[in-house]
Amino acid sequence: MLESLKEAAKNFCIHQIGASCEIKDAPTNKRTLIAYIDVQTQDQKRYRVI
């Protein structure tokens, strides 16, 4: 599921914000945007990823 979330975040940056993005493991000193996505698993459990 983490790969799906990474792809969703990347698509959000490209299609909604209009900017390219690069996923890094280390924190950055640049501006931070906080968003969330609600996901539902195949067994009908729901989670909010922030």
N, C-alpha and C positions, 0 to 999 in steps of 0.2 A: 504494500500500500504506500510505502514511502516514495517509491518511484512515481506513482500516480500523483502524489501531492507535489512532488518536485515539478512534474510536467504541468500540472494545473497552475502552479505559481509562475512558471516560465510563460505559459500562454497568457496569463493575466497581465503580466508586465508588457508583453508584446502587443496584445490586442486591445487592452483597456487603457493602459497608460501610454502606449506608443513608444516604449523604450526597450532596448535589449537588456538582458540581465545575465548575471553569472552567479551560479550557486557556489558558495564557499563554506567551508566548515568553521572558519575563524570569524569572529565578530569584526565589524567595520566601524569606522568613525563617521561614516557618511550618514545622510538622512535615513531614518528608518520608517518604513510604512508597516502598520499592523493591520492585518486582515484576517478573516476566518472563512472556513469553508465547512459546511455540514456534509458529512458522509454517512451513508447507510450501508451496512454490510449485507452479505447475502442471507445471513440468518436474522435480518431485520433489526439489528442493533444499530443505534444512531450515535455518532460521535461528532463533536465540534472540534476542529483543528484550528488553532490560532497561530 
